[in-house]
Amino acid sequence: MTNRFWHIWTIPLLLAIVSLGGLISALVGNDLWDVLSWLTLSIPLLVIGRFWLWPQGNKKAVK
């Protein structure tokens, strides 16, 4: 049960932590913090774009 939980939720939890870090860095300061927030908040968008452009899954047609 625990192994299945982590298998499913590892990547979403990591993306949530990265997003939270980006949001906090955007609120904390300027200059370098702004760059850090842009970089960290772009990671989930890059992941979404990757799976939108090149989806994974079964390539066989369902009959």
CHARMM-style PDB file with segment names, atoms N, HN, CA, C and O in Angstrom:
ATOM      1  N   MET     1       0.825  -1.196   0.000  1.00  0.00      PROA
ATOM      2  CA  MET     1       0.000   0.000   0.000  1.00  0.00      PROA
ATOM      3  C   MET     1       0.868   1.259   0.000  1.00  0.00      PROA
ATOM      4  O   MET     1       0.633   2.168  -0.795  1.00  0.00      PROA
ATOM      5  N   THR     2       1.860   1.321   0.875  1.00  0.00      PROA
ATOM      6  HN  THR     2       2.051   0.582   1.521  1.00  0.00      PROA
ATOM      7  CA  THR     2       2.719   2.491   0.963  1.00  0.00      PROA
ATOM      8  C   THR     2       3.551   2.649  -0.300  1.00  0.00      PROA
ATOM      9  O   THR     2       3.756   3.763  -0.782  1.00  0.00      PROA
ATOM     10  N   ASN     3       4.030   1.532  -0.831  1.00  0.00      PROA
ATOM     11  HN  ASN     3       3.864   0.628  -0.439  1.00  0.00      PROA
ATOM     12  CA  ASN     3       4.830   1.569  -2.039  1.00  0.00      PROA
ATOM     13  C   ASN     3       4.019   2.110  -3.207  1.00  0.00      PROA
ATOM     14  O   ASN     3       4.535   2.877  -4.019  1.00  0.00      PROA
ATOM     15  N   ARG     4       2.763   1.719  -3.295  1.00  0.00      PROA
ATOM     16  HN  ARG     4       2.344   1.096  -2.635  1.00  0.00      PROA
ATOM     17  CA  ARG     4       1.882   2.204  -4.366  1.00  0.00      PROA
ATOM     18  C   ARG     4       1.622   3.704  -4.223  1.00  0.00      PROA
ATOM     19  O   ARG     4       1.592   4.433  -5.214  1.00  0.00      PROA
ATOM     20  N   PHE     5       1.434   4.152  -2.991  1.00  0.00      PROA
ATOM     21  HN  PHE     5       1.458   3.560  -2.186  1.00  0.00      PROA
ATOM     22  CA  PHE     5       1.217   5.579  -2.738  1.00  0.00      PROA
ATOM     23  C   PHE     5       2.366   6.411  -3.283  1.00  0.00      PROA
ATOM     24  O   PHE     5       2.145   7.381  -4.007  1.00  0.00      PROA
ATOM     25  N   TRP     6       3.608   6.031  -2.934  1.00  0.00      PROA
ATOM     26  HN  TRP     6       3.788   5.242  -2.345  1.00  0.00      PROA
ATOM     27  CA  TRP     6       4.760   6.798  -3.375  1.00  0.00      PROA
ATOM     28  C   TRP     6       4.980   6.673  -4.865  1.00  0.00      PROA
ATOM     29  O   TRP     6       5.472   7.607  -5.498  1.00  0.00      PROA
ATOM     30  N   HSD     7       4.624   5.536  -5.438  1.00  0.00      PROA
ATOM     31  HN  HSD     7       4.224   4.777  -4.924  1.00  0.00      PROA
ATOM     32  CA  HSD     7       4.758   5.361  -6.882  1.00  0.00      PROA
ATOM     33  C   HSD     7       3.855   6.343  -7.630  1.00  0.00      PROA
ATOM     34  O   HSD     7       4.235   6.862  -8.680  1.00  0.00      PROA
ATOM     35  N   ILE     8       2.691   6.589  -7.103  1.00  0.00      PROA
ATOM     36  HN  ILE     8       2.383   6.167  -6.251  1.00  0.00      PROA
ATOM     37  CA  ILE     8       1.728   7.479  -7.755  1.00  0.00      PROA
ATOM     38  C   ILE     8       2.008   8.945  -7.454  1.00  0.00      PROA
ATOM     39  O   ILE     8       1.898   9.783  -8.349  1.00  0.00      PROA
ATOM     40  N   TRP     9       2.366   9.275  -6.222  1.00  0.00      PROA
ATOM     41  HN  TRP     9       2.455   8.594  -5.495  1.00  0.00      PROA
ATOM     42  CA  TRP     9       2.395  10.666  -5.783  1.00  0.00      PROA
ATOM     43  C   TRP     9       3.768  11.313  -5.693  1.00  0.00      PROA
ATOM     44  O   TRP     9       3.852  12.474  -5.293  1.00  0.00      PROA
ATOM     45  N   THR    10       4.839  10.629  -6.040  1.00  0.00      PROA
ATOM     46  HN  THR    10       4.771   9.686  -6.365  1.00  0.00      PROA
ATOM     47  CA  THR    10       6.174  11.213  -5.905  1.00  0.00      PROA
ATOM     48  C   THR    10       6.348  12.452  -6.774  1.00  0.00      PROA
ATOM     49  O   THR    10       6.727  13.507  -6.267  1.00  0.00      PROA
ATOM     50  N   ILE    11       6.082  12.347  -8.060  1.00  0.00      PROA
ATOM     51  HN  ILE    11       5.775  11.489  -8.473  1.00  0.00      PROA
ATOM     52  CA  ILE    11       6.281  13.476  -8.978  1.00  0.00      PROA
ATOM     53  C   ILE    11       5.314  14.633  -8.678  1.00  0.00      PROA
ATOM     54  O   ILE    11       5.760  15.780  -8.641  1.00  0.00      PROA
ATOM     55  N   PRO    12       4.010  14.386  -8.461  1.00  0.00      PROA
ATOM     56  CA  PRO    12       3.137  15.515  -8.107  1.00  0.00      PROA
ATOM     57  C   PRO    12       3.555  16.231  -6.823  1.00  0.00      PROA
ATOM     58  O   PRO    12       3.459  17.456  -6.742  1.00  0.00      PROA
ATOM     59  N   LEU    13       4.014  15.488  -5.828  1.00  0.00      PROA
ATOM     60  HN  LEU    13       4.092  14.493  -5.895  1.00  0.00      PROA
ATOM     61  CA  LEU    13       4.467  16.136  -4.596  1.00  0.00      PROA
ATOM     62  C   LEU    13       5.733  16.952  -4.823  1.00  0.00      PROA
ATOM     63  O   LEU    13       5.873  18.045  -4.275  1.00  0.00      PROA
ATOM     64  N   LEU    14       6.654  16.431  -5.625  1.00  0.00      PROA
ATOM     65  HN  LEU    14       6.541  15.543  -6.070  1.00  0.00      PROA
ATOM     66  CA  LEU    14       7.857  17.200  -5.946  1.00  0.00      PROA
ATOM     67  C   LEU    14       7.517  18.480  -6.710  1.00  0.00      PROA
ATOM     68  O   LEU    14       8.093  19.534  -6.441  1.00  0.00      PROA
ATOM     69  N   LEU    15       6.589  18.391  -7.657  1.00  0.00      PROA
ATOM     70  HN  LEU    15       6.122  17.535  -7.875  1.00  0.00      PROA
ATOM     71  CA  LEU    15       6.168  19.591  -8.396  1.00  0.00      PROA
ATOM     72  C   LEU    15       5.489  20.592  -7.471  1.00  0.00      PROA
ATOM     73  O   LEU    15       5.659  21.800  -7.636  1.00  0.00      PROA
ATOM     74  N   ALA    16       4.723  20.105  -6.504  1.00  0.00      PROA
ATOM     75  HN  ALA    16       4.584  19.123  -6.370  1.00  0.00      PROA
ATOM     76  CA  ALA    16       4.078  21.002  -5.544  1.00  0.00      PROA
ATOM     77  C   ALA    16       5.104  21.708  -4.667  1.00  0.00      PROA
ATOM     78  O   ALA    16       4.973  22.900  -4.391  1.00  0.00      PROA
ATOM     79  N   ILE    17       6.120  20.978  -4.232  1.00  0.00      PROA
ATOM     80  HN  ILE    17       6.227  20.010  -4.457  1.00  0.00      PROA
ATOM     81  CA  ILE    17       7.167  21.574  -3.394  1.00  0.00      PROA
ATOM     82  C   ILE    17       7.957  22.613  -4.177  1.00  0.00      PROA
ATOM     83  O   ILE    17       8.272  23.683  -3.655  1.00  0.00      PROA
ATOM     84  N   VAL    18       8.277  22.300  -5.433  1.00  0.00      PROA
ATOM     85  HN  VAL    18       8.021  21.431  -5.857  1.00  0.00      PROA
ATOM     86  CA  VAL    18       9.009  23.254  -6.278  1.00  0.00      PROA
ATOM     87  C   VAL    18       8.162  24.504  -6.510  1.00  0.00      PROA
ATOM     88  O   VAL    18       8.676  25.621  -6.465  1.00  0.00      PROA
ATOM     89  N   SER    19       6.866  24.317  -6.759  1.00  0.00      PROA
ATOM     90  HN  SER    19       6.448  23.410  -6.796  1.00  0.00      PROA
ATOM     91  CA  SER    19       5.973  25.467  -6.971  1.00  0.00      PROA
ATOM     92  C   SER    19       5.867  26.323  -5.714  1.00  0.00      PROA
ATOM     93  O   SER    19       5.897  27.552  -5.785  1.00  0.00      PROA
ATOM     94  N   LEU    20       5.743  25.676  -4.578  1.00  0.00      PROA
ATOM     95  HN  LEU    20       5.718  24.678  -4.520  1.00  0.00      PROA
ATOM     96  CA  LEU    20       5.666  26.418  -3.319  1.00  0.00      PROA
ATOM     97  C   LEU    20       6.952  27.205  -3.078  1.00  0.00      PROA
ATOM     98  O   LEU    20       6.909  28.353  -2.635  1.00  0.00      PROA
ATOM     99  N   GLY    21       8.080  26.595  -3.365  1.00  0.00      PROA
ATOM    100  HN  GLY    21       8.116  25.662  -3.724  1.00  0.00      PROA
ATOM    101  CA  GLY    21       9.348  27.308  -3.233  1.00  0.00      PROA
ATOM    102  C   GLY    21       9.420  28.508  -4.164  1.00  0.00      PROA
ATOM    103  O   GLY    21       9.935  29.560  -3.785  1.00  0.00      PROA
ATOM    104  N   GLY    22       8.908  28.358  -5.376  1.00  0.00      PROA
ATOM    105  HN  GLY    22       8.490  27.503  -5.685  1.00  0.00      PROA
ATOM    106  CA  GLY    22       8.889  29.470  -6.323  1.00  0.00      PROA
ATOM    107  C   GLY    22       7.981  30.601  -5.873  1.00  0.00      PROA
ATOM    108  O   GLY    22       8.324  31.775  -6.014  1.00  0.00      PROA
ATOM    109  N   LEU    23       6.825  30.246  -5.333  1.00  0.00      PROA
ATOM    110  HN  LEU    23       6.546  29.293  -5.218  1.00  0.00      PROA
ATOM    111  CA  LEU    23       5.908  31.277  -4.843  1.00  0.00      PROA
ATOM    112  C   LEU    23       6.490  32.013  -3.637  1.00  0.00      PROA
ATOM    113  O   LEU    23       6.355  33.232  -3.526  1.00  0.00      PROA
ATOM    114  N   ILE    24       7.126  31.287  -2.752  1.00  0.00      PROA
ATOM    115  HN  ILE    24       7.236  30.298  -2.842  1.00  0.00      PROA
ATOM    116  CA  ILE    24       7.736  31.929  -1.578  1.00  0.00      PROA
ATOM    117  C   ILE    24       8.899  32.822  -1.993  1.00  0.00      PROA
ATOM    118  O   ILE    24       9.058  33.924  -1.469  1.00  0.00      PROA
ATOM    119  N   SER    25       9.716  32.344  -2.939  1.00  0.00      PROA
ATOM    120  HN  SER    25       9.587  31.448  -3.365  1.00  0.00      PROA
ATOM    121  CA  SER    25      10.847  33.171  -3.375  1.00  0.00      PROA
ATOM    122  C   SER    25      10.372  34.430  -4.102  1.00  0.00      PROA
ATOM    123  O   SER    25      11.065  35.447  -4.084  1.00  0.00      PROA
ATOM    124  N   ALA    26       9.207  34.377  -4.739  1.00  0.00      PROA
ATOM    125  HN  ALA    26       8.644  33.551  -4.755  1.00  0.00      PROA
ATOM    126  CA  ALA    26       8.667  35.568  -5.388  1.00  0.00      PROA
ATOM    127  C   ALA    26       8.228  36.611  -4.359  1.00  0.00      PROA
ATOM    128  O   ALA    26       8.269  37.813  -4.621  1.00  0.00      PROA
ATOM    129  N   LEU    27       7.814  36.137  -3.200  1.00  0.00      PROA
ATOM    130  HN  LEU    27       7.781  35.160  -2.987  1.00  0.00      PROA
ATOM    131  CA  LEU    27       7.371  37.062  -2.155  1.00  0.00      PROA
ATOM    132  C   LEU    27       8.518  37.587  -1.289  1.00  0.00      PROA
ATOM    133  O   LEU    27       8.396  38.652  -0.682  1.00  0.00      PROA
ATOM    134  N   VAL    28       9.610  36.862  -1.228  1.00  0.00      PROA
ATOM    135  HN  VAL    28       9.709  35.997  -1.721  1.00  0.00      PROA
ATOM    136  CA  VAL    28      10.688  37.186  -0.295  1.00  0.00      PROA
ATOM    137  C   VAL    28      11.493  38.412  -0.711  1.00  0.00      PROA
ATOM    138  O   VAL    28      11.727  39.309   0.099  1.00  0.00      PROA
ATOM    139  N   GLY    29      11.912  38.451  -1.959  1.00  0.00      PROA
ATOM    140  HN  GLY    29      11.722  37.722  -2.617  1.00  0.00      PROA
ATOM    141  CA  GLY    29      12.804  39.550  -2.324  1.00  0.00      PROA
ATOM    142  C   GLY    29      12.776  39.857  -3.807  1.00  0.00      PROA
ATOM    143  O   GLY    29      11.859  39.464  -4.529  1.00  0.00      PROA
ATOM    144  N   ASN    30      13.793  40.565  -4.239  1.00  0.00      PROA
ATOM    145  HN  ASN    30      14.537  40.884  -3.653  1.00  0.00      PROA
ATOM    146  CA  ASN    30      13.898  40.993  -5.631  1.00  0.00      PROA
ATOM    147  C   ASN    30      15.175  40.447  -6.254  1.00  0.00      PROA
ATOM    148  O   ASN    30      15.960  39.747  -5.616  1.00  0.00      PROA
ATOM    149  N   ASP    31      15.350  40.793  -7.517  1.00  0.00      PROA
ATOM    150  HN  ASP    31      14.712  41.362  -8.036  1.00  0.00      PROA
ATOM    151  CA  ASP    31      16.536  40.443  -8.305  1.00  0.00      PROA
ATOM    152  C   ASP    31      16.766  38.935  -8.368  1.00  0.00      PROA
ATOM    153  O   ASP    31      16.098  38.252  -9.145  1.00  0.00      PROA
ATOM    154  N   LEU    32      17.683  38.401  -7.581  1.00  0.00      PROA
ATOM    155  HN  LEU    32      18.226  38.955  -6.950  1.00  0.00      PROA
ATOM    156  CA  LEU    32      18.000  36.981  -7.633  1.00  0.00      PROA
ATOM    157  C   LEU    32      16.796  36.132  -7.228  1.00  0.00      PROA
ATOM    158  O   LEU    32      16.575  35.060  -7.792  1.00  0.00      PROA
ATOM    159  N   TRP    33      16.025  36.603  -6.261  1.00  0.00      PROA
ATOM    160  HN  TRP    33      16.205  37.474  -5.804  1.00  0.00      PROA
ATOM    161  CA  TRP    33      14.840  35.877  -5.834  1.00  0.00      PROA
ATOM    162  C   TRP    33      13.804  35.816  -6.954  1.00  0.00      PROA
ATOM    163  O   TRP    33      13.113  34.809  -7.107  1.00  0.00      PROA
ATOM    164  N   ASP    34      13.696  36.890  -7.738  1.00  0.00      PROA
ATOM    165  HN  ASP    34      14.257  37.708  -7.614  1.00  0.00      PROA
ATOM    166  CA  ASP    34      12.775  36.882  -8.869  1.00  0.00      PROA
ATOM    167  C   ASP    34      13.206  35.871  -9.931  1.00  0.00      PROA
ATOM    168  O   ASP    34      12.374  35.164 -10.499  1.00  0.00      PROA
ATOM    169  N   VAL    35      14.492  35.808 -10.189  1.00  0.00      PROA
ATOM    170  HN  VAL    35      15.169  36.381  -9.728  1.00  0.00      PROA
ATOM    171  CA  VAL    35      15.008  34.830 -11.149  1.00  0.00      PROA
ATOM    172  C   VAL    35      14.742  33.411 -10.650  1.00  0.00      PROA
ATOM    173  O   VAL    35      14.326  32.542 -11.416  1.00  0.00      PROA
ATOM    174  N   LEU    36      14.986  33.190  -9.367  1.00  0.00      PROA
ATOM    175  HN  LEU    36      15.324  33.897  -8.745  1.00  0.00      PROA
ATOM    176  CA  LEU    36      14.732  31.878  -8.784  1.00  0.00      PROA
ATOM    177  C   LEU    36      13.253  31.513  -8.879  1.00  0.00      PROA
ATOM    178  O   LEU    36      12.916  30.366  -9.173  1.00  0.00      PROA
ATOM    179  N   SER    37      12.373  32.475  -8.634  1.00  0.00      PROA
ATOM    180  HN  SER    37      12.647  33.407  -8.396  1.00  0.00      PROA
ATOM    181  CA  SER    37      10.942  32.187  -8.714  1.00  0.00      PROA
ATOM    182  C   SER    37      10.524  31.886 -10.152  1.00  0.00      PROA
ATOM    183  O   SER    37       9.718  30.982 -10.374  1.00  0.00      PROA
ATOM    184  N   TRP    38      11.046  32.612 -11.122  1.00  0.00      PROA
ATOM    185  HN  TRP    38      11.700  33.346 -10.941  1.00  0.00      PROA
ATOM    186  CA  TRP    38      10.726  32.325 -12.526  1.00  0.00      PROA
ATOM    187  C   TRP    38      11.182  30.927 -12.914  1.00  0.00      PROA
ATOM    188  O   TRP    38      10.457  30.193 -13.586  1.00  0.00      PROA
ATOM    189  N   LEU    39      12.381  30.563 -12.490  1.00  0.00      PROA
ATOM    190  HN  LEU    39      12.970  31.158 -11.944  1.00  0.00      PROA
ATOM    191  CA  LEU    39      12.898  29.237 -12.835  1.00  0.00      PROA
ATOM    192  C   LEU    39      12.084  28.121 -12.190  1.00  0.00      PROA
ATOM    193  O   LEU    39      11.724  27.146 -12.850  1.00  0.00      PROA
ATOM    194  N   THR    40      11.799  28.265 -10.916  1.00  0.00      PROA
ATOM    195  HN  THR    40      12.092  29.056 -10.379  1.00  0.00      PROA
ATOM    196  CA  THR    40      11.069  27.199 -10.226  1.00  0.00      PROA
ATOM    197  C   THR    40       9.612  27.125 -10.665  1.00  0.00      PROA
ATOM    198  O   THR    40       9.047  26.033 -10.727  1.00  0.00      PROA
ATOM    199  N   LEU    41       8.998  28.250 -10.969  1.00  0.00      PROA
ATOM    200  HN  LEU    41       9.457  29.137 -10.918  1.00  0.00      PROA
ATOM    201  CA  LEU    41       7.603  28.212 -11.414  1.00  0.00      PROA
ATOM    202  C   LEU    41       7.469  27.778 -12.867  1.00  0.00      PROA
ATOM    203  O   LEU    41       6.374  27.422 -13.303  1.00  0.00      PROA
ATOM    204  N   SER    42       8.554  27.801 -13.620  1.00  0.00      PROA
ATOM    205  HN  SER    42       9.444  28.091 -13.266  1.00  0.00      PROA
ATOM    206  CA  SER    42       8.487  27.327 -15.001  1.00  0.00      PROA
ATOM    207  C   SER    42       8.631  25.809 -15.099  1.00  0.00      PROA
ATOM    208  O   SER    42       8.260  25.225 -16.117  1.00  0.00      PROA
ATOM    209  N   ILE    43       9.156  25.165 -14.071  1.00  0.00      PROA
ATOM    210  HN  ILE    43       9.458  25.639 -13.244  1.00  0.00      PROA
ATOM    211  CA  ILE    43       9.349  23.712 -14.111  1.00  0.00      PROA
ATOM    212  C   ILE    43       8.024  22.964 -14.296  1.00  0.00      PROA
ATOM    213  O   ILE    43       7.951  22.105 -15.175  1.00  0.00      PROA
ATOM    214  N   PRO    44       6.967  23.246 -13.510  1.00  0.00      PROA
ATOM    215  CA  PRO    44       5.699  22.548 -13.755  1.00  0.00      PROA
ATOM    216  C   PRO    44       5.132  22.821 -15.157  1.00  0.00      PROA
ATOM    217  O   PRO    44       4.518  21.939 -15.758  1.00  0.00      PROA
ATOM    218  N   LEU    45       5.333  24.023 -15.672  1.00  0.00      PROA
ATOM    219  HN  LEU    45       5.832  24.739 -15.184  1.00  0.00      PROA
ATOM    220  CA  LEU    45       4.857  24.330 -17.024  1.00  0.00      PROA
ATOM    221  C   LEU    45       5.617  23.539 -18.072  1.00  0.00      PROA
ATOM    222  O   LEU    45       5.029  23.096 -19.058  1.00  0.00      PROA
ATOM    223  N   LEU    46       6.914  23.355 -17.875  1.00  0.00      PROA
ATOM    224  HN  LEU    46       7.392  23.715 -17.074  1.00  0.00      PROA
ATOM    225  CA  LEU    46       7.703  22.549 -18.795  1.00  0.00      PROA
ATOM    226  C   LEU    46       7.279  21.082 -18.755  1.00  0.00      PROA
ATOM    227  O   LEU    46       7.234  20.417 -19.790  1.00  0.00      PROA
ATOM    228  N   VAL    47       6.970  20.586 -17.572  1.00  0.00      PROA
ATOM    229  HN  VAL    47       7.006  21.127 -16.731  1.00  0.00      PROA
ATOM    230  CA  VAL    47       6.500  19.199 -17.446  1.00  0.00      PROA
ATOM    231  C   VAL    47       5.149  19.033 -18.150  1.00  0.00      PROA
ATOM    232  O   VAL    47       4.936  18.052 -18.862  1.00  0.00      PROA
ATOM    233  N   ILE    48       4.246  19.982 -17.952  1.00  0.00      PROA
ATOM    234  HN  ILE    48       4.419  20.779 -17.374  1.00  0.00      PROA
ATOM    235  CA  ILE    48       2.946  19.934 -18.625  1.00  0.00      PROA
ATOM    236  C   ILE    48       3.128  19.978 -20.131  1.00  0.00      PROA
ATOM    237  O   ILE    48       2.508  19.198 -20.854  1.00  0.00      PROA
ATOM    238  N   GLY    49       3.972  20.882 -20.611  1.00  0.00      PROA
ATOM    239  HN  GLY    49       4.476  21.516 -20.024  1.00  0.00      PROA
ATOM    240  CA  GLY    49       4.210  21.004 -22.050  1.00  0.00      PROA
ATOM    241  C   GLY    49       4.820  19.754 -22.635  1.00  0.00      PROA
ATOM    242  O   GLY    49       4.481  19.363 -23.752  1.00  0.00      PROA
ATOM    243  N   ARG    50       5.720  19.119 -21.898  1.00  0.00      PROA
ATOM    244  HN  ARG    50       5.996  19.437 -20.991  1.00  0.00      PROA
ATOM    245  CA  ARG    50       6.342  17.887 -22.386  1.00  0.00      PROA
ATOM    246  C   ARG    50       5.310  16.788 -22.582  1.00  0.00      PROA
ATOM    247  O   ARG    50       5.315  16.112 -23.611  1.00  0.00      PROA
ATOM    248  N   PHE    51       4.425  16.598 -21.611  1.00  0.00      PROA
ATOM    249  HN  PHE    51       4.421  17.147 -20.774  1.00  0.00      PROA
ATOM    250  CA  PHE    51       3.435  15.536 -21.718  1.00  0.00      PROA
ATOM    251  C   PHE    51       2.276  15.909 -22.635  1.00  0.00      PROA
ATOM    252  O   PHE    51       1.556  15.030 -23.110  1.00  0.00      PROA
ATOM    253  N   TRP    52       2.090  17.182 -22.885  1.00  0.00      PROA
ATOM    254  HN  TRP    52       2.675  17.895 -22.499  1.00  0.00      PROA
ATOM    255  CA  TRP    52       1.068  17.590 -23.832  1.00  0.00      PROA
ATOM    256  C   TRP    52       1.548  17.389 -25.275  1.00  0.00      PROA
ATOM    257  O   TRP    52       0.790  16.936 -26.132  1.00  0.00      PROA
ATOM    258  N   LEU    53       2.797  17.726 -25.526  1.00  0.00      PROA
ATOM    259  HN  LEU    53       3.413  18.094 -24.829  1.00  0.00      PROA
ATOM    260  CA  LEU    53       3.350  17.579 -26.869  1.00  0.00      PROA
ATOM    261  C   LEU    53       3.710  16.138 -27.204  1.00  0.00      PROA
ATOM    262  O   LEU    53       3.510  15.696 -28.335  1.00  0.00      PROA
ATOM    263  N   TRP    54       4.240  15.403 -26.232  1.00  0.00      PROA
ATOM    264  HN  TRP    54       4.403  15.761 -25.313  1.00  0.00      PROA
ATOM    265  CA  TRP    54       4.654  14.013 -26.447  1.00  0.00      PROA
ATOM    266  C   TRP    54       4.029  13.123 -25.387  1.00  0.00      PROA
ATOM    267  O   TRP    54       4.702  12.716 -24.440  1.00  0.00      PROA
ATOM    268  N   PRO    55       2.742  12.818 -25.540  1.00  0.00      PROA
ATOM    269  CA  PRO    55       2.086  12.001 -24.509  1.00  0.00      PROA
ATOM    270  C   PRO    55       2.633  10.579 -24.485  1.00  0.00      PROA
ATOM    271  O   PRO    55       3.067  10.040 -25.503  1.00  0.00      PROA
ATOM    272  N   GLN    56       2.599  10.000 -23.315  1.00  0.00      PROA
ATOM    273  HN  GLN    56       2.247  10.438 -22.488  1.00  0.00      PROA
ATOM    274  CA  GLN    56       2.997   8.609 -23.154  1.00  0.00      PROA
ATOM    275  C   GLN    56       1.748   7.765 -23.062  1.00  0.00      PROA
ATOM    276  O   GLN    56       0.653   8.277 -22.829  1.00  0.00      PROA
ATOM    277  N   GLY    57       1.914   6.507 -23.241  1.00  0.00      PROA
ATOM    278  HN  GLY    57       2.803   6.092 -23.431  1.00  0.00      PROA
ATOM    279  CA  GLY    57       0.780   5.613 -23.083  1.00  0.00      PROA
ATOM    280  C   GLY    57       0.860   4.485 -24.089  1.00  0.00      PROA
ATOM    281  O   GLY    57       1.846   4.319 -24.807  1.00  0.00      PROA
ATOM    282  N   ASN    58      -0.191   3.735 -24.113  1.00  0.00      PROA
ATOM    283  HN  ASN    58      -0.993   3.870 -23.530  1.00  0.00      PROA
ATOM    284  CA  ASN    58      -0.258   2.602 -25.007  1.00  0.00      PROA
ATOM    285  C   ASN    58      -0.458   3.075 -26.437  1.00  0.00      PROA
ATOM    286  O   ASN    58      -1.415   3.793 -26.729  1.00  0.00      PROA
ATOM    287  N   LYS    59       0.432   2.679 -27.321  1.00  0.00      PROA
ATOM    288  HN  LYS    59       1.209   2.096 -27.084  1.00  0.00      PROA
ATOM    289  CA  LYS    59       0.368   3.113 -28.722  1.00  0.00      PROA
ATOM    290  C   LYS    59      -0.556   2.238 -29.547  1.00  0.00      PROA
ATOM    291  O   LYS    59      -0.865   2.575 -30.690  1.00  0.00      PROA
ATOM    292  N   LYS    60      -1.007   1.108 -28.984  1.00  0.00      PROA
ATOM    293  HN  LYS    60      -0.756   0.835 -28.056  1.00  0.00      PROA
ATOM    294  CA  LYS    60      -1.877   0.198 -29.720  1.00  0.00      PROA
ATOM    295  C   LYS    60      -3.304   0.739 -29.722  1.00  0.00      PROA
ATOM    296  O   LYS    60      -3.770   1.319 -28.742  1.00  0.00      PROA
ATOM    297  N   ALA    61      -3.967   0.537 -30.825  1.00  0.00      PROA
ATOM    298  HN  ALA    61      -3.588   0.066 -31.621  1.00  0.00      PROA
ATOM    299  CA  ALA    61      -5.361   0.967 -30.933  1.00  0.00      PROA
ATOM    300  C   ALA    61      -6.250  -0.001 -30.164  1.00  0.00      PROA
ATOM    301  O   ALA    61      -6.045  -1.214 -30.196  1.00  0.00      PROA
ATOM    302  N   VAL    62      -7.228   0.549 -29.483  1.00  0.00      PROA
ATOM    303  HN  VAL    62      -7.395   1.535 -29.457  1.00  0.00      PROA
ATOM    304  CA  VAL    62      -8.167  -0.269 -28.725  1.00  0.00      PROA
ATOM    305  C   VAL    62      -9.279  -0.714 -29.660  1.00  0.00      PROA
ATOM    306  O   VAL    62      -9.894   0.099 -30.349  1.00  0.00      PROA
ATOM    307  N   LYS    63      -9.530  -2.024 -29.673  1.00  0.00      PROA
ATOM    308  HN  LYS    63      -9.030  -2.685 -29.113  1.00  0.00      PROA
ATOM    309  CA  LYS    63     -10.580  -2.553 -30.569  1.00  0.00      PROA
ATOM    310  C   LYS    63     -11.875  -2.737 -29.847  1.00  0.00      PROA
ATOM    311  OT1 LYS    63     -12.859  -3.171 -30.446  1.00  0.00      PROA
TER     312      LYS     63
END
